[in-house]
Amino acid sequence: MRAFITAVSAFLPGKPVENEELETYLGKVNKISARTRQIILANNGIKTRHYAVDPQTGATTHTNAQLTAEAVRLLIGGAHHPGAAIECLCCGTSSPDQLMPGHGVMVHGELGFGPCEVVTTAGICLSGITAMKYAAMSVAAGLAGRAVATGSELASSFMKTSFFQTMQQGADQAENSSRQPAFSFEAEFLRWMLSDGAGAVLLEREPPADRPSLRIDWIELMSHAHRLEACMYAGAVKQKDGSLKGWRECAMEGIAPANGVFTVKQDARLLNREVIRTLVGQSLPMVAAKHGLTAGDVDWFLPHYSSGYFREPLLLQLREIGFSIPEERWFTNLATRGNTGSASFYIMLEELFSSGRLQKGERILGVIPESGRFSVGWVLLTVV
């Protein structure tokens, strides 16, 4: 693949928000939510994160499209690429501002530069890397000389107490919220895990001669939906047989949005059972065999895991399949940047790329699991 990442950027709104400040940004919670918060924060290892929320008013400071546009401006507005023309813009997110139009064209509208190809990739955490793969293939195939790929999330819009209260039957039932789908553990679980941010990469066909860049060796995407039911979902109600009933069917059957249809939910038991075993244990041996990759080839390992809770299981799983990567080669900023979903890999890569620690010839292996219906992305980069 002849495609190089020549610049990386990240945009995180506002100041870092510590655990003690969460209610200031997301709103006060009842006793049940507070207990869930305590449990989740004790396990996820996140110390600070960012929200596109004004702490004084609770108002949203940026739309998802605006967050993404800020990351792109940082990317192409620097000294290396002043006013660089973009021929292909690929944007991935799990939290677009609207159902239609696509997120990508809204970002293009915010940026305001001339006509170009625009692609939106949907999904959850994997949507950012699918956008990157499309952009890389476009450059490698000679269809675009310069492309930008992004991943972004405006998770706070789903996490505010005001949103949860709207999703329940009525404000007078708040004390009985344990019976409300909007306030179920499946919804509350993610409320204390997700945060806002955007990242972007510039891809070109040739590496610059005067500074480091990253060659994209390959990007592999793999779904296990053929045998596993949905685990993380929104705009639907999960049925007893594991299938999803979408919001339109719910509306036609009189199931009100207040029943939690639009909250983001996570089947925590299914997640714990399958996310590491399936998405790493089963996919990595196949990917490694295909490309002749060994653990010794990896100088930097960038794992996107949603919570620090999964670090030890991931370490053990790698050992079990004979692909043990020493922890000193791992790089993550989950503790300080939070879980930004489809933007997480971009935000990790930006911090590492800007750190001055990368050396020519080093290889970076990234893994981006998505619990939606259990998909995973693997990416291998080489410093040139």
N, C-alpha and C positions, 0 to 999 in steps of 0.2 A: 504494500500500500504506500503510494507516494503522497503522503499528507503529513504536515508538520504543525504542531501547536507552537505558534511563535509568540503568543502573548496570552496571559491568564489574568482574570480580574474577579473580584468579589465585592459585593455591596451588602452591607449589614446595616439595617436602619437603626437609628437611635444609639443610645449608650448600652453597654452590657447590663443585662438585668439579672440580679442575683435571686436566689431562691426565696429570700425573705421579702422580695418586692413583687412577687407574682400577683398578689391580689390588687396591687396598685394599677397594674396594666390589664389584667383579665377580669377584675371584679371580685367582690367578696363571694365566698362559697359557704354552703351549709356544713353541718357537722360530718355528713357522710362524704361529701366531696373533699373535705379537709383531711379526713382519715386516708382516703385513697391517695391524695396528694403526698402525704407523709410517706406512705409505703413506696410509691413510685419514685419519689426523689431520693429516697434512701438507697435505691438500687440502680438508678440510671446513670449516676456519675456526672450528671450535668451540673456545673456550678454557675455558669452564666450563659445567657442566650440573648437574642435580639427580637424585639417586636416592633412592627410598624404601627405603633399605638402611642398617642399623646397621653402621658401619665396624668396630666392635669384634667383633661376633658374626656378621655377614653375614646376619642375619635381616631379613626384610621388615618395615618399620615401618608401612606402610599398605597396605590392599587398594586396588584401583582404585576401588571404591565409596566407601571412606573418603576417598581423595584428592578425589573429586568432591564429596562432601558437605562437605568443608572449604571448597572454592571457593564452594559455594552458601551456606554460613553466612556467609562473608565478604561475599557479595553482599547478603543480605537482613538481616544483623544490624547493618548500619551505621546511622548517624544518620538517613540519608534514608529508610530503609525498615525500621524496627524491627518485627520480627515480621510482615512483610508476608505476606499470604495468597497462596499460589501455586495457581492453578487448573489449570495445565498444566506438566508437567516433562518436558523432552525431553533425553535423554542419548545422546551418540554416543561410541563408542570402537572401537578395533581390538583391544584387549587386555582383554576382560571377565574377571572372576575365575573364571567358570564358563561352560559351554555353555548351561545353563538354571539358573534363570530369567534373564530379560533383565536387562541391566545397569541400566536405568532403575529398575526396582522395587527392586533392591538398594540403589541410592542413596536412594530414597524411604524404605526401611526404616532406613537410617542416620540420615536427617534426623528421622524420627519425627513429622512434622507430619501434619495431618488428610488425609482422602481427597482425591485429585485425579486428573486424567488423567495417565497416565505413558506415555511413548513411548520406545523404544530404537531407535536407528538404527545399523546395522552397516556394515562396510566398513573402510576404512583412514583416510587423512588426511581424506577428504571426509565422514566420518561426523559430525564436529563441525558442519560447515556445513549438512548435511542436517537435523540436529537444530534448528539455528537457523532454517532455512527453515520447518520444520513449526510451530515456536513462533510465528514471525512471522505465518504464514498464519492460525493459530488466533486470534491477537489481532486481526489485520486483519479477519477475518470476523466478529468479535464473539462468537466461541465461548468466549473466555477474556479476562477483563479484565487478567490479569497472568500472564505465562508466564516460565519460566526455561529456557534452553538451555545445554548444557554440552558440552565436549569434554575428554577425559582419556585418559591413557596410563600404564600400569604396565609400561613396556618392559623394565625391569631384570629382571623375572621371566623373560624370555626370554634375557637377555644374560649371566647368571652362568656362570662356568666349571662349576659343579656341575650346572647344567641341561644344558650342552653335553656333559659327560661321561656323563650319563644317556642322552643321545640317541645315543651311539655304541655300537658293538658290545660294548665292554668296556674297563675302565680300563687293562688291560694293552696295549691297542693305541694308547694316546695318542700315542706317538712316531710312529706311522704314520697320524696323523689326516688327512693330506692325501688319503687314500683314503676317508675317512668322510664321508658326506653331511652329517652334523651339523656337521663342521668344514670344509666346502667354502668356497671364497671367497664363493659366493652367500650363505651364512649369516654368515660372518665380516664381510662388507662392512657389514651393518647393525648388527653388534654394537658398533661404535665410532661409530655415527651417532645412535642413539636414546636417549632419556632420559625421565624421569618428570615429570608435572605435570598440572594441571587448570585449566580456566578456565570462567567462567560469565558469562552476560549476563541481565539482567532486561529483559523487554519489556513495554511498556504502550501503551495506545491513544492516550494524550495525553502530550505532553512536559511536564516540570515547568517552572514559570515562574521558579524561583529558581536554576537551574544548567543547564549545558549537557547536551544529550543528542544522540543520533544517530538521525536518521530513516533507516529502511531503505527505500531507493528501489527496489531489486530485488535478487534473488538468482537467478542462473542456474546450472544444473547441466547438464553435458553428458558423455555417455559415448561412447567410441570403441571399445567392446568388440566391435562388429559387424565390425571388421576387424583388431583387434590381439589377440594372445594375452596370457595373464596374465604379469605381470612381477614382482610382489611377492606372496608367498603363504605360507601356513602351514597345517598340517593336511592336506597333500597332497604328492604326488610329481608333478613335471612329466614328461610323456611326450615322446618324440622328435618327435611331431607337434604339440607345443605345448599339448595338452590337459592337464588336471589329473586325477589319480586321487586321490579323497578318502580320508581316513584310515579310513573304515569299509570301503571296498573293499580298502584295503591290509591292514587287520586280517584280513579274511576270506580273503585270499590269503597270509596268513602273513608279510607284510612288517612286521617289528616296529617299534614306535616308536623303537627304538634306531637305525634306519636314517635318522633325521633327518626323519621325517614331521612332527614338531611344531616343528621349528625354523623361524624366520622367514627366508625366502630372497628374494633379489633378483637378477634377471637383469640384471647391470650393463650388458652390451652393449646389450640392448634398451632399457634405461632411457636410456642416453646418446644413443641414436639417435632416440628418439621423444618423450621427456618435454617438451622445450622446443618442438620443431618441431610436434608434434601438439597438445599441450595449450594452448599459447599461440598459436603461429603460425596454427593453423587455427580455433581457437575464438574468440579475441578479435575478429577482424574481423566474425564473425557476430553476436556479442553487442553490439559497438559499433554496428553498423548497425541492429540491432533497436531500440536505445535512443537512437540519435543521439548517442553519446558520442564525444568527441575527446580526444586526449592533453592538450590545453589545459584541459579541464574538470577534470583530476585534480590536486588539491593535495597529496595524500598517497597513495603507492603502497605497499601492504603485501603483498609477495610471500612466500608460504611456499615456500621451496625447501629441500630436505633437506640441502644441502651448499653451502658457499661456492663450490665448484667450478662450480656452475651459474649464478652471478651474471653472469659475463661473457657466456655464451651467451644468457641471458635478455635482457640489455641489447642484444645484437646482433640478436636476433630481433625485439624491439620496433622497432628502427630499420628492419629489413628490411620489416616490414608497415606502416610509416608511422605507428607509434603510439609514438614515442620519448618517454619520460618522463625528464626530467633526474634524475640520481642524487641531487641534493640534495633531491628530493621523495620518495625512497625511505625506508622505515622498516622495520628488521628488528632483532631482538635474538637472532638465531641464535647469535652468538658468545658471548653470556653466559647464555642460557637453554637452548641446545641445541635439537635437533630433537625436539619433543614430539608429533609426528604430528597427530592430530585436535585437540589442545589448542593447537597453535602459533599459529593465527590469533587465538584468544581471548587468549593470553598477550601477543602483539604488541599487540593492540588495547588491552588493559588498561594497558600501559606508556605507550602514546601518549595514551590518554584521561586518564590520571592526571598527565601531564607538565605540563599547563597551556599547552601549545603550540597547541592547537586553537583556531581562531577561527570565529565564526559564519559560516555560508555555505560553509565549506570542504568539499570532497568527498574522500572516502576510497575508493579502489579497492583491493579485496583479491583476490588470486588464490590458490586452494588446489588445486594439482594432486595427483592420486593415481595412483601408478604401478601399483596393483593390477591393473587391466585398462584403465588409461588413461581416467580420468575427471577432470573439472576443475570447480571452482566459482568463479564470479565474483560479487562482492558490491559494491554501491555504497551508501555511507552519506553523509549530509549532516549537518554539525554545525548544530544549531538551539539 
